[in-house]
Amino acid sequence: MKSALITGITGQDGSYLSELLLAKNYHVHGIMRRSSSFNTARIDHLYTDPHSMHEGLTLHYGDLTDSSVLRRVIEQSCPDEIYNLGAQSHVKVSFEMPEFTADVDAVGTLRLLDALRDHVAHTGRAVRFYQAGSSEMFGASKPPQNETTPFYPRSPYGVAKAAAHWWAVNYREAYDLFVSNGILFNHESPRRGETFVTRKITRALTRIKLGLQNKLFLGNLESRRDWGFAGDYVEAMWMMLQHEQPADFVIATGESYSVRDCLDEAARCLNLDWRKYVEIDERYYRPTEVDYLCGDPSRAESAFGWKAKTSFRQLVSMMVTADLKIAHDEKLVATVHELAAIA
């Protein structure tokens, strides 16, 4: 049985990757941050409680800002593969918390790579490492963006991810480690955080449809992104680490849509006119905007046969369907409370 260690296991990508690896008979170890509230909703279906875990899943408390914990968890888990998915991943928040973003996303990657280097040096084990890069590293570079496109990040998040990318390259070349960078363009799902624009749209419009919400406030509707399905993209992560040589790969659909297009598609699914409900709030504009991202995934397709399976329309429909169910449940609870109040 192979063993994998995932940072950021409780996030969107971590949950889909855990499902994939468990289905492939891996023993999955995950690092999760301590919180006073439960933060395992995305992986709750993989275990019932800490005393009756799924036999293939082990969780460890830790943080990318703590070198000693990272080293200890690597020694305990003895992974064959490490997937570094942990990050402060919200671009707008990175402008408010640039130092924290740099510490977690950039220096945190360095801490993990250095812990891996020491583990490999004293054990002689062959461990493969996946670094989660981002299309935000390209920023203002002209599309389509591929592995040779210069980085031009436009946010502290993009800068931090670019630093992590180059540390990964350096450790691969300096210490002969198997380290691959996945430069993933935007990838969404029903498990996407509700503050990210695609989920913010599907969550709000489904609530508006059922009369639970009146307005949706957004920023720049003309920004264009290459949006894919997170479930497809975690397959690419795994495939990278099965490839014979470590390298850097763009993972994208090759198609780009605007925030306005996302609104159009979600509203079409719900038979709504979103223009009646959406208002622009300048607070959601970023100090430096990224206008147009569109990836060229041809290297990944050529190297190991990966190609996006889910279209933009299918993705939005999937998210609307899931959020409509949540909205129906919310409305049911509200109705019960109203009836109880009357009684």
Rosetta blueprint (number, residue, H / E / L):
1 M L
2 K L
3 S E
4 A E
5 L E
6 I E
7 T E
8 G L
9 I L
10 T L
11 G L
12 Q H
13 D H
14 G H
15 S H
16 Y H
17 L H
18 S H
19 E H
20 L H
21 L H
22 L H
23 A H
24 K L
25 N L
26 Y L
27 H E
28 V E
29 H E
30 G E
31 I E
32 M E
33 R L
34 R L
35 S L
36 S L
37 S L
38 F L
39 N L
40 T L
41 A H
42 R H
43 I H
44 D H
45 H H
46 L H
47 Y L
48 T L
49 D L
50 P L
51 H L
52 S L
53 M L
54 H L
55 E L
56 G L
57 L E
58 T E
59 L E
60 H E
61 Y E
62 G L
63 D L
64 L L
65 T L
66 D L
67 S H
68 S H
69 V H
70 L H
71 R H
72 R H
73 V H
74 I H
75 E H
76 Q H
77 S H
78 C L
79 P L
80 D L
81 E E
82 I E
83 Y E
84 N E
85 L L
86 G L
87 A L
88 Q L
89 S L
90 H L
91 V H
92 K H
93 V H
94 S H
95 F H
96 E H
97 M L
98 P H
99 E H
100 F H
101 T H
102 A H
103 D H
104 V H
105 D H
106 A H
107 V H
108 G H
109 T H
110 L H
111 R H
112 L H
113 L H
114 D H
115 A H
116 L H
117 R H
118 D H
119 H H
120 V H
121 A H
122 H H
123 T H
124 G L
125 R L
126 A L
127 V L
128 R E
129 F E
130 Y E
131 Q E
132 A E
133 G E
134 S E
135 S H
136 E H
137 M H
138 F L
139 G L
140 A L
141 S L
142 K L
143 P L
144 P L
145 Q E
146 N L
147 E L
148 T L
149 T L
150 P L
151 F L
152 Y L
153 P L
154 R L
155 S L
156 P H
157 Y H
158 G H
159 V H
160 A H
161 K H
162 A H
163 A H
164 A H
165 H H
166 W H
167 W H
168 A H
169 V H
170 N H
171 Y H
172 R H
173 E H
174 A H
175 Y H
176 D L
177 L L
178 F E
179 V E
180 S E
181 N E
182 G E
183 I E
184 L E
185 F L
186 N L
187 H E
188 E E
189 S L
190 P L
191 R L
192 R L
193 G L
194 E L
195 T L
196 F L
197 V H
198 T H
199 R H
200 K H
201 I H
202 T H
203 R H
204 A H
205 L H
206 T H
207 R H
208 I H
209 K H
210 L L
211 G L
212 L L
213 Q L
214 N L
215 K L
216 L E
217 F E
218 L E
219 G L
220 N L
221 L L
222 E L
223 S L
224 R E
225 R E
226 D L
227 W L
228 G E
229 F E
230 A H
231 G H
232 D H
233 Y H
234 V H
235 E H
236 A H
237 M H
238 W H
239 M H
240 M H
241 L H
242 Q H
243 H L
244 E L
245 Q L
246 P L
247 A L
248 D E
249 F E
250 V E
251 I E
252 A L
253 T L
254 G L
255 E L
256 S L
257 Y E
258 S E
259 V H
260 R H
261 D H
262 C H
263 L H
264 D H
265 E H
266 A H
267 A H
268 R H
269 C H
270 L H
271 N L
272 L L
273 D L
274 W H
275 R H
276 K H
277 Y L
278 V E
279 E E
280 I E
281 D L
282 E H
283 R H
284 Y H
285 Y L
286 R L
287 P L
288 T L
289 E L
290 V L
291 D L
292 Y E
293 L L
294 C L
295 G E
296 D L
297 P L
298 S H
299 R H
300 A H
301 E H
302 S H
303 A H
304 F H
305 G L
306 W L
307 K L
308 A L
309 K L
310 T L
311 S L
312 F H
313 R H
314 Q H
315 L H
316 V H
317 S H
318 M H
319 M H
320 V H
321 T H
322 A H
323 D H
324 L H
325 K H
326 I H
327 A H
328 H H
329 D H
330 E H
331 K H
332 L H
333 V H
334 A H
335 T H
336 V H
337 H H
338 E H
339 L H
340 A H
341 A H
342 I H
343 A L
